[in-house]
Amino acid sequence: MCDLTLTRAACCVADPSECQAIEARISNAGFFREFESVVKKRDSAEYTTARRPENENKNRFRTCCRTRQRVRVTAPPETNPTGYINASHISVTMGSQQRFYIAAQGPLPTTVLHFWQAVWENNVHLVVMLTDATLHRLGRPTACPEDAAGFVQFVDELATLRQTAASEMAVAHGGSRNTPVLVHCSAGVGRTGVTVMCDVLLHCLDHNLEVDVPKLLHHLRQQRMLMVQTMTQYKFIYQVLVHYLKRSRLI
């Protein structure tokens, strides 16, 4: 399957070919190969801290965060000697800007305090929770949103809240601060990956930056394994792009 990249400038012509190209792409038999061709984790990554015996009960699923990218928390050595939490630092460069995220699993009863400690210590001002508030209803880790229109509105609201938080921090601290947004679902890879990708991709469309979905997915998986777990989730990202372009009347 040939590469498909988009920019807002390219889509501003009075020609629906860009959206048609996306729709044809996700209907093509080669779309599954595109998704499967993106490596699921960094080849050289090591996960020794996540797999230590004392940390096994801190992992909701077998999904592990690589040692180099993991979020570290200050915790009593008798309960958490390595300061482990199943959460990863994620960074994405978009043009001249850099955006930071923390991708985390939904907290367990044994890790709730560690979760909020990570929020505090990393100066997180915005938490995006993609699950039900009740722990036993966190949902399947491979669940996928179904409403592209509603999800675009959700990402719009996320952008507004990020800007509001940044403005409030600028007033409080006398200058802008680029702090991470913490995003979590159940495993912290499926719906979390979809949300991070859509947040980045829609920003790129708005600012005339290249949109390359497989390249971005590869970049995220180098930092946290299995981001965007299923082809259904991957396809949904393209559907969000199509809806956003049509809603913006770019074609």
CYANA upper distance limits for C-alpha pairs under 8 A (distance plus 0.5 A):
  1 MET  CA     30 GLY  CA      6.49
  1 MET  CA     31 PHE  CA      7.99
  1 MET  CA     34 GLU  CA      7.69
  4 LEU  CA    212 ASP  CA      7.31
  5 THR  CA    210 GLU  CA      6.84
  5 THR  CA    211 VAL  CA      5.72
  5 THR  CA    212 ASP  CA      5.48
  5 THR  CA    213 VAL  CA      8.31
  6 LEU  CA     10 ALA  CA      7.04
  6 LEU  CA     11 CYS  CA      7.74
  6 LEU  CA     18 GLU  CA      8.20
  6 LEU  CA    205 LEU  CA      8.12
  6 LEU  CA    210 GLU  CA      6.18
  6 LEU  CA    211 VAL  CA      5.45
  6 LEU  CA    212 ASP  CA      7.57
  7 THR  CA     11 CYS  CA      6.96
  7 THR  CA    204 CYS  CA      7.88
  7 THR  CA    205 LEU  CA      6.07
  7 THR  CA    208 ASN  CA      5.70
  7 THR  CA    209 LEU  CA      6.02
  7 THR  CA    210 GLU  CA      5.53
  7 THR  CA    211 VAL  CA      6.60
  8 ARG  CA     12 CYS  CA      6.76
  8 ARG  CA    204 CYS  CA      8.41
  8 ARG  CA    205 LEU  CA      5.29
  8 ARG  CA    206 ASP  CA      6.84
  8 ARG  CA    207 HIS  CA      7.68
  8 ARG  CA    208 ASN  CA      5.42
  8 ARG  CA    209 LEU  CA      7.77
  8 ARG  CA    250 LEU  CA      8.34
  9 ALA  CA     13 VAL  CA      8.30
  9 ALA  CA    208 ASN  CA      6.33
 11 CYS  CA     15 ASP  CA      8.31
 11 CYS  CA     18 GLU  CA      6.83
 11 CYS  CA    245 LEU  CA      8.43
 11 CYS  CA    250 LEU  CA      6.35
 11 CYS  CA    251 ILE  CA      6.95
 12 CYS  CA    250 LEU  CA      5.39
 12 CYS  CA    251 ILE  CA      6.74
 13 VAL  CA    250 LEU  CA      7.75
 13 VAL  CA    251 ILE  CA      7.01
 14 ALA  CA    250 LEU  CA      8.07
 14 ALA  CA    251 ILE  CA      5.88
 15 ASP  CA    251 ILE  CA      6.14
 16 PRO  CA     20 GLN  CA      6.69
 16 PRO  CA    251 ILE  CA      5.53
 17 SER  CA     21 ALA  CA      6.37
 18 GLU  CA     22 ILE  CA      6.97
 19 CYS  CA     23 GLU  CA      6.70
 19 CYS  CA    242 VAL  CA      6.25
 19 CYS  CA    245 LEU  CA      7.96
 19 CYS  CA    246 LYS  CA      8.45
 19 CYS  CA    251 ILE  CA      8.36
 20 GLN  CA     24 ALA  CA      6.48
 21 ALA  CA     25 ARG  CA      6.50
 22 ILE  CA     26 ILE  CA      6.91
 22 ILE  CA    238 TYR  CA      7.37
 22 ILE  CA    242 VAL  CA      7.57
 23 GLU  CA     27 SER  CA      6.91
 23 GLU  CA    239 GLN  CA      8.35
 23 GLU  CA    242 VAL  CA      8.13
 24 ALA  CA     28 ASN  CA      6.60
 25 ARG  CA     31 PHE  CA      6.99
 26 ILE  CA     31 PHE  CA      6.20
 26 ILE  CA    235 LYS  CA      6.94
 26 ILE  CA    238 TYR  CA      8.00
 27 SER  CA     31 PHE  CA      7.63
 30 GLY  CA     34 GLU  CA      6.90
 31 PHE  CA     35 PHE  CA      6.99
 32 PHE  CA     36 GLU  CA      6.65
 32 PHE  CA    231 MET  CA      7.38
 33 ARG  CA     37 SER  CA      6.33
 34 GLU  CA     38 VAL  CA      7.51
 34 GLU  CA    214 PRO  CA      8.01
 35 PHE  CA    214 PRO  CA      7.92
 35 PHE  CA    231 MET  CA      6.96
 35 PHE  CA    234 TYR  CA      7.74
 38 VAL  CA    214 PRO  CA      7.20
 38 VAL  CA    217 LEU  CA      7.77
 38 VAL  CA    218 HIS  CA      6.34
 39 VAL  CA    218 HIS  CA      7.08
 39 VAL  CA    221 ARG  CA      7.89
 40 LYS  CA    218 HIS  CA      8.39
 40 LYS  CA    221 ARG  CA      6.63
 40 LYS  CA    225 MET  CA      6.35
 40 LYS  CA    226 LEU  CA      5.59
 40 LYS  CA    227 MET  CA      8.16
 41 LYS  CA     45 ALA  CA      8.06
 41 LYS  CA    221 ARG  CA      5.76
 41 LYS  CA    222 GLN  CA      6.24
 41 LYS  CA    223 GLN  CA      8.40
 41 LYS  CA    224 ARG  CA      7.47
 41 LYS  CA    225 MET  CA      4.95
 41 LYS  CA    226 LEU  CA      6.82
 42 ARG  CA    221 ARG  CA      7.21
 42 ARG  CA    222 GLN  CA      5.22
 42 ARG  CA    223 GLN  CA      7.91
 42 ARG  CA    225 MET  CA      7.69
 45 ALA  CA     66 ARG  CA      6.47
 45 ALA  CA     67 THR  CA      8.25
 46 GLU  CA     66 ARG  CA      6.09
 46 GLU  CA     67 THR  CA      6.70
 47 TYR  CA     51 ARG  CA      6.75
 47 TYR  CA     64 CYS  CA      7.22
 47 TYR  CA     65 CYS  CA      7.00
 47 TYR  CA     66 ARG  CA      5.23
 47 TYR  CA     67 THR  CA      5.87
 48 THR  CA     52 ARG  CA      6.70
 48 THR  CA     66 ARG  CA      8.44
 48 THR  CA     67 THR  CA      7.29
 49 THR  CA     55 ASN  CA      8.03
 49 THR  CA     67 THR  CA      6.58
 49 THR  CA     82 THR  CA      7.88
 49 THR  CA     84 TYR  CA      7.91
 50 ALA  CA     55 ASN  CA      6.55
 50 ALA  CA     56 GLU  CA      7.68
 50 ALA  CA     59 ASN  CA      8.40
 50 ALA  CA     64 CYS  CA      6.47
 50 ALA  CA     65 CYS  CA      7.05
 50 ALA  CA     66 ARG  CA      7.93
 50 ALA  CA     67 THR  CA      7.72
 50 ALA  CA     84 TYR  CA      7.73
 50 ALA  CA     86 ASN  CA      7.94
 51 ARG  CA     55 ASN  CA      6.92
 51 ARG  CA     56 GLU  CA      6.71
 51 ARG  CA     64 CYS  CA      8.21
 52 ARG  CA     56 GLU  CA      7.06
 54 GLU  CA     80 ASN  CA      8.30
 55 ASN  CA     59 ASN  CA      7.58
 55 ASN  CA     80 ASN  CA      8.39
 55 ASN  CA     84 TYR  CA      7.55
 57 ASN  CA    110 THR  CA      8.45
 58 LYS  CA     85 ILE  CA      7.36
 58 LYS  CA     86 ASN  CA      7.56
 58 LYS  CA    108 LEU  CA      7.71
 58 LYS  CA    110 THR  CA      7.45
 58 LYS  CA    111 THR  CA      6.89
 59 ASN  CA     63 THR  CA      7.96
 59 ASN  CA     64 CYS  CA      7.96
 59 ASN  CA     86 ASN  CA      6.76
 60 ARG  CA    105 GLN  CA      7.72
 60 ARG  CA    106 GLY  CA      8.30
 60 ARG  CA    108 LEU  CA      7.63
 60 ARG  CA    186 SER  CA      8.18
 60 ARG  CA    187 ALA  CA      7.14
 61 PHE  CA    187 ALA  CA      6.91
 63 THR  CA    187 ALA  CA      7.38
 63 THR  CA    225 MET  CA      7.78
 63 THR  CA    226 LEU  CA      8.24
 64 CYS  CA     86 ASN  CA      7.29
 64 CYS  CA    224 ARG  CA      8.47
 64 CYS  CA    225 MET  CA      7.71
 65 CYS  CA     69 GLN  CA      7.53
 65 CYS  CA     70 ARG  CA      6.37
 65 CYS  CA     86 ASN  CA      6.67
 65 CYS  CA     87 ALA  CA      6.96
 65 CYS  CA     88 SER  CA      6.56
 65 CYS  CA    224 ARG  CA      6.34
 65 CYS  CA    225 MET  CA      7.38
 66 ARG  CA     70 ARG  CA      6.51
 66 ARG  CA     88 SER  CA      8.20
 66 ARG  CA    223 GLN  CA      7.98
 66 ARG  CA    224 ARG  CA      7.32
 66 ARG  CA    225 MET  CA      8.38
 69 GLN  CA     88 SER  CA      5.85
 69 GLN  CA     89 HIS  CA      5.91
 69 GLN  CA     90 ILE  CA      8.18
 69 GLN  CA    223 GLN  CA      6.76
 69 GLN  CA    224 ARG  CA      8.08
 70 ARG  CA     84 TYR  CA      8.39
 70 ARG  CA     85 ILE  CA      8.12
 70 ARG  CA     86 ASN  CA      7.83
 70 ARG  CA     87 ALA  CA      6.33
 70 ARG  CA     88 SER  CA      4.92
 70 ARG  CA     89 HIS  CA      6.63
 71 VAL  CA     84 TYR  CA      7.78
 71 VAL  CA     85 ILE  CA      7.05
 71 VAL  CA     86 ASN  CA      8.09
 71 VAL  CA     87 ALA  CA      6.04
 71 VAL  CA     88 SER  CA      5.89
 71 VAL  CA     89 HIS  CA      6.69
 71 VAL  CA    102 ILE  CA      8.41
 71 VAL  CA    118 ALA  CA      7.79
 72 ARG  CA     82 THR  CA      8.33
 72 ARG  CA     83 GLY  CA      5.73
 72 ARG  CA     84 TYR  CA      6.29
 72 ARG  CA     85 ILE  CA      7.28
 72 ARG  CA    118 ALA  CA      7.85
 73 VAL  CA     83 GLY  CA      5.21
 73 VAL  CA     84 TYR  CA      7.03
 73 VAL  CA     85 ILE  CA      7.73
 73 VAL  CA    114 HIS  CA      7.25
 73 VAL  CA    117 GLN  CA      6.93
 73 VAL  CA    118 ALA  CA      6.18
 73 VAL  CA    121 GLU  CA      7.75
 74 THR  CA     83 GLY  CA      6.19
 74 THR  CA    117 GLN  CA      7.88
 75 ALA  CA     79 THR  CA      7.73
 75 ALA  CA     80 ASN  CA      6.28
 75 ALA  CA     81 PRO  CA      7.69
 75 ALA  CA     83 GLY  CA      6.17
 75 ALA  CA    114 HIS  CA      7.86
 76 PRO  CA     80 ASN  CA      6.46
 76 PRO  CA     81 PRO  CA      7.29
 77 PRO  CA     81 PRO  CA      4.45
 77 PRO  CA     82 THR  CA      7.91
 77 PRO  CA     83 GLY  CA      8.36
 80 ASN  CA     84 TYR  CA      7.03
 85 ILE  CA    111 THR  CA      7.91
 85 ILE  CA    114 HIS  CA      7.13
 85 ILE  CA    115 PHE  CA      7.67
 86 ASN  CA    104 ALA  CA      6.51
 86 ASN  CA    105 GLN  CA      6.53
 87 ALA  CA    102 ILE  CA      6.99
 87 ALA  CA    103 ALA  CA      5.98
 87 ALA  CA    104 ALA  CA      4.53
 87 ALA  CA    105 GLN  CA      6.90
 87 ALA  CA    188 GLY  CA      8.07
 88 SER  CA    102 ILE  CA      6.03
 88 SER  CA    103 ALA  CA      5.80
 88 SER  CA    104 ALA  CA      6.92
 88 SER  CA    223 GLN  CA      7.70
 88 SER  CA    224 ARG  CA      6.81
 89 HIS  CA    100 PHE  CA      7.95
 89 HIS  CA    101 TYR  CA      6.64
 89 HIS  CA    102 ILE  CA      5.30
 89 HIS  CA    103 ALA  CA      7.14
 89 HIS  CA    223 GLN  CA      7.78
 90 ILE  CA    100 PHE  CA      6.29
 90 ILE  CA    101 TYR  CA      5.45
 90 ILE  CA    102 ILE  CA      6.28
 90 ILE  CA    103 ALA  CA      7.40
 90 ILE  CA    220 LEU  CA      7.56
 90 ILE  CA    223 GLN  CA      6.68
 90 ILE  CA    224 ARG  CA      8.15
 91 SER  CA     98 GLN  CA      7.42
 91 SER  CA     99 ARG  CA      6.20
 91 SER  CA    100 PHE  CA      5.05
 91 SER  CA    101 TYR  CA      6.73
 92 VAL  CA     98 GLN  CA      6.21
 92 VAL  CA     99 ARG  CA      5.80
 92 VAL  CA    100 PHE  CA      7.08
 92 VAL  CA    200 VAL  CA      8.44
 93 THR  CA     97 GLN  CA      6.29
 93 THR  CA     98 GLN  CA      4.82
 93 THR  CA     99 ARG  CA      6.81
 94 MET  CA     98 GLN  CA      6.48
 94 MET  CA     99 ARG  CA      8.11
 94 MET  CA    200 VAL  CA      8.39
 94 MET  CA    204 CYS  CA      7.45
 94 MET  CA    209 LEU  CA      7.82
 95 GLY  CA    209 LEU  CA      7.32
 99 ARG  CA    178 ASN  CA      7.93
 99 ARG  CA    180 PRO  CA      7.87
100 PHE  CA    178 ASN  CA      7.99
100 PHE  CA    179 THR  CA      7.16
100 PHE  CA    180 PRO  CA      5.03
100 PHE  CA    181 VAL  CA      7.05
101 TYR  CA    180 PRO  CA      5.06
101 TYR  CA    181 VAL  CA      5.18
101 TYR  CA    182 LEU  CA      6.10
101 TYR  CA    183 VAL  CA      7.59
101 TYR  CA    196 VAL  CA      8.45
102 ILE  CA    180 PRO  CA      6.79
102 ILE  CA    181 VAL  CA      6.62
102 ILE  CA    182 LEU  CA      4.99
102 ILE  CA    183 VAL  CA      6.61
103 ALA  CA    182 LEU  CA      6.58
103 ALA  CA    183 VAL  CA      5.67
103 ALA  CA    184 HIS  CA      6.38
103 ALA  CA    188 GLY  CA      6.18
103 ALA  CA    189 VAL  CA      7.68
103 ALA  CA    192 THR  CA      7.12
103 ALA  CA    193 GLY  CA      8.50
103 ALA  CA    224 ARG  CA      8.41
104 ALA  CA    182 LEU  CA      7.67
104 ALA  CA    183 VAL  CA      6.76
104 ALA  CA    184 HIS  CA      5.29
104 ALA  CA    185 CYS  CA      7.79
104 ALA  CA    187 ALA  CA      7.75
104 ALA  CA    188 GLY  CA      5.12
104 ALA  CA    189 VAL  CA      8.26
105 GLN  CA    184 HIS  CA      5.97
105 GLN  CA    185 CYS  CA      6.42
105 GLN  CA    186 SER  CA      5.71
105 GLN  CA    187 ALA  CA      4.93
105 GLN  CA    188 GLY  CA      4.53
105 GLN  CA    189 VAL  CA      8.16
106 GLY  CA    138 LEU  CA      8.07
106 GLY  CA    184 HIS  CA      6.31
106 GLY  CA    185 CYS  CA      6.02
106 GLY  CA    186 SER  CA      5.07
106 GLY  CA    187 ALA  CA      6.92
106 GLY  CA    188 GLY  CA      7.30
107 PRO  CA    111 THR  CA      6.02
107 PRO  CA    112 VAL  CA      5.68
107 PRO  CA    115 PHE  CA      6.79
108 LEU  CA    112 VAL  CA      6.41
108 LEU  CA    135 LEU  CA      7.98
111 THR  CA    115 PHE  CA      6.60
112 VAL  CA    116 TRP  CA      6.98
113 LEU  CA    117 GLN  CA      6.54
114 HIS  CA    118 ALA  CA      6.66
115 PHE  CA    119 VAL  CA      6.99
116 TRP  CA    120 TRP  CA      6.69
117 GLN  CA    121 GLU  CA      6.51
118 ALA  CA    122 ASN  CA      6.41
119 VAL  CA    123 ASN  CA      6.69
119 VAL  CA    124 VAL  CA      5.55
119 VAL  CA    125 HIS  CA      8.36
119 VAL  CA    182 LEU  CA      8.14
120 TRP  CA    124 VAL  CA      6.90
122 ASN  CA    179 THR  CA      8.11
122 ASN  CA    180 PRO  CA      7.91
123 ASN  CA    179 THR  CA      6.91
123 ASN  CA    180 PRO  CA      8.00
124 VAL  CA    179 THR  CA      6.78
124 VAL  CA    180 PRO  CA      6.29
124 VAL  CA    181 VAL  CA      6.63
124 VAL  CA    182 LEU  CA      7.21
125 HIS  CA    165 ALA  CA      7.00
125 HIS  CA    179 THR  CA      8.10
125 HIS  CA    180 PRO  CA      8.33
125 HIS  CA    181 VAL  CA      7.53
126 LEU  CA    161 LEU  CA      8.05
126 LEU  CA    162 ARG  CA      7.41
126 LEU  CA    165 ALA  CA      7.83
126 LEU  CA    180 PRO  CA      8.40
126 LEU  CA    181 VAL  CA      5.82
126 LEU  CA    182 LEU  CA      6.92
127 VAL  CA    181 VAL  CA      6.63
127 VAL  CA    182 LEU  CA      5.33
127 VAL  CA    183 VAL  CA      6.47
127 VAL  CA    184 HIS  CA      8.43
128 VAL  CA    181 VAL  CA      7.95
128 VAL  CA    182 LEU  CA      6.61
128 VAL  CA    183 VAL  CA      5.16
128 VAL  CA    184 HIS  CA      6.87
129 MET  CA    183 VAL  CA      6.70
129 MET  CA    184 HIS  CA      5.90
129 MET  CA    185 CYS  CA      6.76
130 LEU  CA    183 VAL  CA      8.10
130 LEU  CA    184 HIS  CA      6.62
130 LEU  CA    185 CYS  CA      5.32
130 LEU  CA    191 ARG  CA      7.52
130 LEU  CA    192 THR  CA      7.87
131 THR  CA    137 ARG  CA      8.19
131 THR  CA    138 LEU  CA      5.79
131 THR  CA    139 GLY  CA      7.45
131 THR  CA    184 HIS  CA      8.38
131 THR  CA    185 CYS  CA      5.97
131 THR  CA    186 SER  CA      7.39
132 ASP  CA    137 ARG  CA      6.44
132 ASP  CA    138 LEU  CA      6.07
132 ASP  CA    139 GLY  CA      8.21
133 ALA  CA    137 ARG  CA      8.07
133 ALA  CA    138 LEU  CA      7.98
134 THR  CA    138 LEU  CA      7.27
138 LEU  CA    185 CYS  CA      7.90
138 LEU  CA    186 SER  CA      6.16
139 GLY  CA    143 ALA  CA      7.64
139 GLY  CA    186 SER  CA      7.33
140 ARG  CA    186 SER  CA      7.85
141 PRO  CA    185 CYS  CA      7.99
141 PRO  CA    186 SER  CA      6.11
141 PRO  CA    187 ALA  CA      6.10
141 PRO  CA    189 VAL  CA      8.37
141 PRO  CA    190 GLY  CA      6.77
141 PRO  CA    191 ARG  CA      8.19
142 THR  CA    190 GLY  CA      6.26
142 THR  CA    191 ARG  CA      7.94
142 THR  CA    229 GLN  CA      6.78
142 THR  CA    230 THR  CA      7.11
143 ALA  CA    190 GLY  CA      7.82
143 ALA  CA    191 ARG  CA      7.45
143 ALA  CA    233 GLN  CA      8.44
144 CYS  CA    190 GLY  CA      8.24
144 CYS  CA    191 ARG  CA      6.85
144 CYS  CA    232 THR  CA      7.51
144 CYS  CA    233 GLN  CA      6.04
144 CYS  CA    236 PHE  CA      8.35
145 PRO  CA    151 PHE  CA      8.02
145 PRO  CA    191 ARG  CA      8.28
145 PRO  CA    233 GLN  CA      8.17
145 PRO  CA    236 PHE  CA      8.06
146 GLU  CA    236 PHE  CA      8.02
147 ASP  CA    151 PHE  CA      6.62
148 ALA  CA    152 VAL  CA      6.66
148 ALA  CA    236 PHE  CA      7.78
148 ALA  CA    239 GLN  CA      6.85
148 ALA  CA    240 VAL  CA      5.52
148 ALA  CA    243 HIS  CA      7.13
149 ALA  CA    153 GLN  CA      7.04
149 ALA  CA    240 VAL  CA      7.72
149 ALA  CA    243 HIS  CA      6.95
149 ALA  CA    244 TYR  CA      8.31
150 GLY  CA    154 PHE  CA      6.74
151 PHE  CA    155 VAL  CA      6.69
151 PHE  CA    240 VAL  CA      7.83
152 VAL  CA    156 ASP  CA      6.64
152 VAL  CA    240 VAL  CA      7.04
152 VAL  CA    243 HIS  CA      8.32
152 VAL  CA    244 TYR  CA      7.22
153 GLN  CA    157 GLU  CA      6.70
154 PHE  CA    158 LEU  CA      6.72
155 VAL  CA    159 ALA  CA      6.75
155 VAL  CA    195 THR  CA      8.10
155 VAL  CA    198 CYS  CA      7.79
155 VAL  CA    199 ASP  CA      6.50
156 ASP  CA    160 THR  CA      6.84
157 GLU  CA    161 LEU  CA      6.64
158 LEU  CA    162 ARG  CA      6.63
159 ALA  CA    163 GLN  CA      6.75
159 ALA  CA    199 ASP  CA      8.22
160 THR  CA    164 THR  CA      6.67
161 LEU  CA    165 ALA  CA      6.55
162 ARG  CA    166 ALA  CA      6.63
162 ARG  CA    181 VAL  CA      8.41
163 GLN  CA    167 SER  CA      6.67
164 THR  CA    168 GLU  CA      6.72
165 ALA  CA    169 MET  CA      6.65
166 ALA  CA    170 ALA  CA      6.62
166 ALA  CA    176 SER  CA      7.13
166 ALA  CA    177 ARG  CA      7.23
166 ALA  CA    178 ASN  CA      7.99
167 SER  CA    171 VAL  CA      6.89
167 SER  CA    176 SER  CA      7.95
168 GLU  CA    172 ALA  CA      6.66
169 MET  CA    173 HIS  CA      6.26
169 MET  CA    174 GLY  CA      8.24
169 MET  CA    175 GLY  CA      7.96
169 MET  CA    176 SER  CA      7.26
169 MET  CA    177 ARG  CA      7.34
170 ALA  CA    174 GLY  CA      5.71
170 ALA  CA    175 GLY  CA      4.93
170 ALA  CA    176 SER  CA      5.15
170 ALA  CA    177 ARG  CA      7.30
171 VAL  CA    175 GLY  CA      7.43
183 VAL  CA    188 GLY  CA      7.98
183 VAL  CA    192 THR  CA      6.44
183 VAL  CA    196 VAL  CA      8.36
184 HIS  CA    188 GLY  CA      5.52
184 HIS  CA    191 ARG  CA      8.48
184 HIS  CA    192 THR  CA      6.17
185 CYS  CA    189 VAL  CA      7.95
185 CYS  CA    190 GLY  CA      8.05
185 CYS  CA    191 ARG  CA      6.64
185 CYS  CA    192 THR  CA      6.32
188 GLY  CA    192 THR  CA      5.90
188 GLY  CA    193 GLY  CA      8.07
188 GLY  CA    227 MET  CA      8.45
189 VAL  CA    193 GLY  CA      5.71
189 VAL  CA    224 ARG  CA      8.06
189 VAL  CA    225 MET  CA      7.95
189 VAL  CA    226 LEU  CA      6.49
189 VAL  CA    227 MET  CA      4.84
189 VAL  CA    228 VAL  CA      6.43
189 VAL  CA    229 GLN  CA      7.26
190 GLY  CA    194 VAL  CA      6.92
190 GLY  CA    226 LEU  CA      7.91
190 GLY  CA    227 MET  CA      6.18
190 GLY  CA    228 VAL  CA      4.87
190 GLY  CA    229 GLN  CA      5.41
190 GLY  CA    230 THR  CA      7.94
190 GLY  CA    233 GLN  CA      7.87
191 ARG  CA    195 THR  CA      6.65
191 ARG  CA    228 VAL  CA      7.25
191 ARG  CA    233 GLN  CA      8.09
192 THR  CA    196 VAL  CA      6.73
192 THR  CA    227 MET  CA      7.88
192 THR  CA    228 VAL  CA      7.98
193 GLY  CA    197 MET  CA      6.53
193 GLY  CA    220 LEU  CA      8.40
193 GLY  CA    227 MET  CA      5.27
193 GLY  CA    228 VAL  CA      5.26
194 VAL  CA    198 CYS  CA      6.61
194 VAL  CA    227 MET  CA      8.30
194 VAL  CA    228 VAL  CA      6.26
194 VAL  CA    233 GLN  CA      7.13
194 VAL  CA    234 TYR  CA      7.86
194 VAL  CA    237 ILE  CA      7.07
195 THR  CA    199 ASP  CA      6.51
196 VAL  CA    200 VAL  CA      6.75
197 MET  CA    201 LEU  CA      6.46
197 MET  CA    216 LEU  CA      7.83
197 MET  CA    217 LEU  CA      7.93
197 MET  CA    237 ILE  CA      8.06
198 CYS  CA    202 LEU  CA      6.42
198 CYS  CA    237 ILE  CA      6.90
198 CYS  CA    240 VAL  CA      7.95
198 CYS  CA    241 LEU  CA      8.42
199 ASP  CA    203 HIS  CA      6.87
200 VAL  CA    204 CYS  CA      6.77
201 LEU  CA    205 LEU  CA      6.83
201 LEU  CA    211 VAL  CA      6.66
201 LEU  CA    213 VAL  CA      8.38
201 LEU  CA    241 LEU  CA      8.39
202 LEU  CA    206 ASP  CA      6.74
202 LEU  CA    241 LEU  CA      7.78
202 LEU  CA    244 TYR  CA      8.23
203 HIS  CA    207 HIS  CA      6.79
204 CYS  CA    208 ASN  CA      6.58
204 CYS  CA    209 LEU  CA      5.15
204 CYS  CA    210 GLU  CA      6.97
204 CYS  CA    211 VAL  CA      6.90
205 LEU  CA    209 LEU  CA      6.54
205 LEU  CA    210 GLU  CA      7.91
205 LEU  CA    211 VAL  CA      7.48
212 ASP  CA    216 LEU  CA      6.75
213 VAL  CA    217 LEU  CA      6.71
214 PRO  CA    218 HIS  CA      6.64
215 LYS  CA    219 HIS  CA      6.78
216 LEU  CA    220 LEU  CA      6.80
217 LEU  CA    221 ARG  CA      6.69
217 LEU  CA    227 MET  CA      7.79
217 LEU  CA    228 VAL  CA      8.19
218 HIS  CA    222 GLN  CA      6.79
219 HIS  CA    223 GLN  CA      7.52
220 LEU  CA    224 ARG  CA      6.79
220 LEU  CA    225 MET  CA      8.47
220 LEU  CA    227 MET  CA      7.08
221 ARG  CA    225 MET  CA      5.38
221 ARG  CA    226 LEU  CA      6.55
221 ARG  CA    227 MET  CA      6.08
228 VAL  CA    233 GLN  CA      6.68
228 VAL  CA    234 TYR  CA      6.87
229 GLN  CA    233 GLN  CA      7.45
229 GLN  CA    234 TYR  CA      8.39
230 THR  CA    234 TYR  CA      6.85
231 MET  CA    235 LYS  CA      6.43
232 THR  CA    236 PHE  CA      6.66
233 GLN  CA    237 ILE  CA      7.11
234 TYR  CA    238 TYR  CA      7.57
235 LYS  CA    239 GLN  CA      6.92
236 PHE  CA    240 VAL  CA      6.68
237 ILE  CA    241 LEU  CA      6.96
238 TYR  CA    242 VAL  CA      6.83
239 GLN  CA    243 HIS  CA      6.72
240 VAL  CA    244 TYR  CA      6.54
241 LEU  CA    245 LEU  CA      6.66
242 VAL  CA    246 LYS  CA      6.71
243 HIS  CA    247 ARG  CA      6.42
244 TYR  CA    248 SER  CA      6.56
245 LEU  CA    249 ARG  CA      6.89
245 LEU  CA    250 LEU  CA      6.19
245 LEU  CA    251 ILE  CA      7.68
246 LYS  CA    250 LEU  CA      6.79
246 LYS  CA    251 ILE  CA      7.00
